[in-house]
Amino acid sequence: MFIHTFTHSPPRPDPTRYARRTKEKQKEKEEKEKEKEKEKEKEKEKEKEKEKEKEKEKEKEKEEGNQDF
């Protein structure tokens, strides 16, 4: 005789566990996005500093040029 072992469907996953997992994943995604935004802001600040340095150098060159005359 053959005994059929799978009479019932497998149990479904716990909905609270699934909800918890999705919340954790969502939090991780938000944290990664925040980190990316912070990095972008840092890069923008560095670019601004470089521009300020270039402007200072240009002003120094103008002053040096004015001193020659």
SULSUL-V83402 format. One record per residue. N is the residue number from 0. PHI is phi in whole degrees, -180 to 180 (999 if undefined). PSI is psi in whole degrees, 0 to 359 (* if undefined). OMEGA is omega in degrees with one decimal (* if undefined). Layout:
# SULSUL-V83402
<<N & PHI & PSI & OMEGA> <N & PHI & PSI & OMEGA>>
This chain:
# SULSUL-V83402
<<0 & 999 & 141 & 178.0> <1 & -100 & 126 & 179.8> <2 & -100 & 123 & 179.5> <3 & -82 & 116 & -173.6> <4 & -85 & 331 & -176.3> <5 & -95 & 81 & 179.6> <6 & -89 & 335 & -178.3> <7 & -121 & 157 & 175.5> <8 & -72 & 154 & -179.5> <9 & -64 & 152 & -178.5> <10 & -63 & 145 & 179.6> <11 & -78 & 153 & 178.1> <12 & -67 & 153 & -178.8> <13 & -66 & 122 & -177.3> <14 & -64 & 329 & 179.3> <15 & -70 & 323 & 178.5> <16 & -66 & 318 & 179.6> <17 & -63 & 316 & 179.5> <18 & -62 & 318 & 179.7> <19 & -63 & 317 & -179.6> <20 & -63 & 316 & -178.8> <21 & -66 & 323 & 177.4> <22 & -64 & 318 & 179.8> <23 & -64 & 317 & 179.0> <24 & -63 & 319 & 178.8> <25 & -62 & 316 & 178.5> <26 & -61 & 317 & 179.5> <27 & -61 & 317 & 178.8> <28 & -62 & 316 & -179.9> <29 & -63 & 320 & 179.3> <30 & -64 & 317 & 179.3> <31 & -63 & 319 & 178.8> <32 & -64 & 319 & 178.6> <33 & -62 & 318 & 179.5> <34 & -63 & 318 & 178.8> <35 & -63 & 318 & 179.2> <36 & -63 & 318 & 178.6> <37 & -62 & 318 & 179.5> <38 & -63 & 319 & 178.5> <39 & -63 & 318 & 178.6> <40 & -63 & 319 & 178.3> <41 & -62 & 317 & 179.4> <42 & -63 & 319 & 178.4> <43 & -63 & 318 & 178.6> <44 & -63 & 319 & 178.3> <45 & -63 & 318 & 179.3> <46 & -63 & 319 & 178.4> <47 & -62 & 318 & 179.1> <48 & -63 & 319 & 178.7> <49 & -63 & 318 & 179.0> <50 & -63 & 319 & 178.5> <51 & -63 & 319 & 179.4> <52 & -64 & 319 & 178.9> <53 & -63 & 318 & 178.8> <54 & -63 & 319 & 178.7> <55 & -63 & 318 & 179.6> <56 & -64 & 320 & 179.0> <57 & -64 & 318 & 178.3> <58 & -63 & 319 & 178.7> <59 & -63 & 318 & 179.9> <60 & -64 & 320 & 178.8> <61 & -65 & 317 & 179.5> <62 & -64 & 318 & 178.6> <63 & -65 & 321 & 178.4> <64 & -66 & 323 & 178.8> <65 & -69 & 329 & -179.0> <66 & -70 & 331 & -179.2> <67 & -65 & 327 & -175.1> <68 & -82 & * & *>>
